[in-house]
Amino acid sequence: QVQLVESGGGLVQPGGSLRLSCAASGFTFRYYDMRWYRQAPGKERELVARISTTGISTNYLDSVKGRFTISRDIAKNMVFLQMNSLKPEDTAVYYCSAPTLNAWGQGTQVTVSS
């Protein structure tokens, strides 16, 4: 059974940092690209970051470039999203995804507010 479980969300002040984690199970993790998406209230879900199977290739939403970093630990079946210099507009539910498998986590709430 394919499963993705996110953690690490929370409330942070503008300029702060959070590190999201996603634990993957039920599939051969190293064979699949992984992605982080987010969805803010009243808005469509958007792709935030993507990482290739090896972790060598990454892509980011323009508005998070230079602030967010996606990474993966193949040995631990984990994918991470390090978020620095957070802004109020980063407030959203963040989802981990293995798109080829149409697999999604339950999401973790990130709120950036003073």
C-alpha positions in Angstrom: 0.0 0.0 0.0 1.5 3.3 -1.1 1.6 5.8 1.7 3.0 9.3 2.1 3.0 11.0 5.5 4.0 14.6 5.9 5.1 16.3 9.0 6.9 19.5 10.2 4.2 22.1 9.5 3.3 24.8 12.0 3.0 28.5 12.8 6.1 30.6 12.1 6.7 34.3 11.9 7.6 36.0 8.7 11.3 35.5 7.9 11.4 32.2 9.8 12.1 28.7 8.7 10.4 25.3 8.7 11.5 21.9 7.5 8.8 19.6 6.1 9.4 15.9 6.0 7.6 13.2 4.0 7.9 9.5 4.8 7.3 7.2 1.9 6.3 3.5 2.0 4.7 0.8 -0.1 6.7 1.5 -3.2 10.3 1.5 -4.4 11.1 5.0 -3.5 14.3 5.4 -5.4 12.5 4.8 -8.7 10.2 7.8 -8.5 10.4 11.6 -8.9 8.9 13.3 -5.8 7.1 16.6 -5.5 5.8 19.1 -3.0 2.6 21.0 -3.8 0.7 23.5 -1.8 -2.8 24.8 -1.7 -3.8 28.1 -0.1 -7.4 28.9 0.9 -9.5 29.8 -2.2 -6.6 29.0 -4.6 -5.7 26.1 -6.8 -3.0 23.6 -5.8 0.4 24.5 -7.2 3.6 22.7 -7.7 6.3 24.1 -5.3 9.3 21.8 -5.9 10.3 18.7 -7.8 13.2 16.3 -7.3 14.5 13.6 -9.6 15.0 10.0 -8.7 18.7 10.6 -8.0 18.2 13.9 -6.3 20.5 15.6 -8.8 17.8 17.5 -10.7 15.5 19.9 -8.9 12.9 22.5 -10.0 11.1 25.2 -8.1 8.2 27.5 -8.3 9.6 31.0 -9.2 8.3 32.6 -6.0 10.2 30.2 -3.8 13.5 30.0 -5.7 16.4 30.8 -3.4 14.3 30.3 -0.3 13.2 26.7 -0.5 15.3 23.6 -1.0 13.9 20.1 -1.8 16.0 17.0 -1.0 15.7 13.3 -0.5 17.2 10.6 1.6 16.9 7.4 -0.5 18.2 5.2 2.3 15.4 6.4 4.6 12.7 6.8 2.0 12.2 10.4 2.9 11.8 13.7 1.0 12.2 17.1 2.6 11.4 20.7 2.0 13.6 23.2 3.8 11.7 26.6 3.8 13.6 29.7 4.7 12.7 33.4 4.7 9.1 32.5 4.9 6.5 35.0 3.8 2.8 35.3 4.7 2.0 34.3 1.1 3.6 30.9 1.7 0.7 30.1 4.0 -0.9 26.9 2.7 -1.4 23.2 3.2 1.7 21.5 1.8 1.4 18.1 0.2 4.0 15.5 -0.7 3.3 13.6 -3.9 4.6 10.8 -6.1 2.8 11.9 -9.2 3.6 8.8 -11.4 1.7 6.7 -8.8 -1.0 9.4 -8.3 0.0 9.2 -4.6 -0.6 12.0 -2.1 -0.1 12.6 1.5 -2.7 14.1 3.8 -1.0 17.5 3.9 0.6 19.6 6.6 -0.5 23.1 7.4 2.1 25.9 7.2 1.0 29.3 8.5 3.3 32.3 8.3 2.0 35.2 10.5 3.2 37.6 13.1 
